[in-house]
Amino acid sequence: MKTALAAIACLVLAAPAFAQTAAPAPTPAPSPQAPAYGAPIGMEAAQALIARAVAAAEARHFRMAVAIVEPSGELVAFVRMDDTQYGSIFVAQKKATTAARYRMPTSTMEERTLAGRTVTLANEDSLPIAGGIPIVVDGKIVGAIGVSGAAASEDNEIAKAALGQ
């Protein structure tokens, strides 16, 4: 009798341990909308993009700040055109960092925010304002460009021009 009670007690106590054992979660497949990261953009390529952005801005008579970052969001190259507002320094870099780290154009984040996804505004690590675009080479994100100095839609146009879009 004592043996039977002991066996039942062992089963009762062991049952929760068996119930808590779960199969490992499947590894999620990468999103087709979010390219993988590649090797960081180099200085020469970054400076060429800045030159294209500056040329596009000058053609429109804009004064702008342009930042190129690597996938981590760290700065690779930067320019502030003469007489560009100083606030655009931070904004250009933050747009580029946001586009690189979140693997999407900041214009997409802006659209989502305006459509009601206001939770993005609570994230200090992002700036959901158009003008930041990932730089994609061979299907991989190698960095991002951020532009500031005009209206957000115009910043976005200059970033696209620099990327040949």
N, C-alpha and C positions, 0 to 999 in steps of 0.2 A: 504494500500500500504506500509506504514511504517512497519507494522507488518510483511508483507511478506518479505520485504528487510532485516529486522532484523533476521528473521528465516533463510533466505538464508545465511546471513553473519555468523550466528552461525554454520551452517553446513559446510561452507567453512573453517572456522577457526578450527573446531573440526575434520575435516577429517584427517589432518596430525597426530593428536594424536591417532586416531583409526588405522591408517596405521602403526604407530610405535610399536603398541602392538604386541608382538610376543609370540608364544607358547614357553614354557621353552624347552631348548635343552635337548635331551634325554641323560641320563647318559651312558657313553660308557662302554661297557662290558670289563672286564679285559682281557688283551692280554694273549692268551694261552702260549705265549713264555716268559712271564714275571711273575714268581711266586710271590705270595703275600709275604709280610714280616711277620716273626714270632717273637717270643720272642728272645732277643739277646743271642748269644752263651755265655756260662759261662766260667769262667777262667779255670776250670779243663779240659773241652773239648778243649779249645783253646790251652792249654799247651800240650795236647796229640797230636794235629795236628802239633804243632811246633816240637815235638820230632820225629814224623814220617818224617817230611820234612828234619830235620837235619840228620837223619839216611840215607835217600835217597841221600842227598847231599854228605855226607861222603863216601858213597859207590861209588859215581862218582868222588870223589876227588875235589868237588866244595867247594868254600868258599862263603857262602850266608847269606843274611839277609832275615828273614821271619817275616811277620806281620799278625796278625789275628785281624780283626775289627768286630764290631757289625753292624747291618744293616744301622745305621746312618753314618758309616764310622769312628767312634771313636775307638781308639786302645783298645784292650782287652789284647793282649799278643804280645811280640816281642822278637826276638833274633838276634844278629849279631854274626855269627861264627867268631872265631879267624882269624885275618888278612883279613877279608872281607873288600873290599873297602868302605870307608865311604859314598860315593855317593849312595850306595845301600840301606842305611837306609831310606832315603827319598823315593827312587823309590819303594821299597817293600811296604811301607805304602801307597803310592799314588796308586799303582796297586790294593791293597786290597780295598781302599776307592772307587776307580772307579768301581770295580766289584760289590761292595755292593750297592752303590748309583744308578748305572745304571742297576742293575739286570742282568748283562751279563758278560761273561768272557772278559777280556781285549784282548784276542786273536781275538775275534769276532770284537771288535772295530778296532783292528790293521788291520784285513783283509778288513774291510769296508773302512778304510782310504787308504790303498794301492790300493784299487779298484777305488779310485777317490773321496770318501766322505771326502775331506780334510777340510771341515768346522769343523770337530771334533778337528782339531789342534788349532782352535781359542778358544776352551773352556778350560780355565785355570783350571777348576774343574775336568778334566779327563786326564788320561794318557793311550792312546791307544797303549800299548805295552804289548805283551803276558806275562803272569806270574801272573795274578790276576783272581781268580775264586770265584764265589759266593758259600757259604756253604749252602746247601739245606737239611733240615731235615723235614720229613713228608710233602714234597711239598712246604715248606715255606723257604724263605731266612732268615737265622739266623745270617749271617755275611759273611765274605769273607776272603780268604787267598791271600797274595801277596808275591811273591818271587823275589829276585833280586840278581845278582852276576855273572851270566854266560850270555850266549846268551839268548835272549828272548825265543826262542823255548825250551831251556834247563830249564830256569826258569819255564816255563809252565809245563814241564815234572815233575819237582820236586813238584810243587803245586798239580798236578794230583795224584802223588804218595802219597802225604800226605792225600789226600781225598779218596784214594783207587779207583781211576778211571783208 
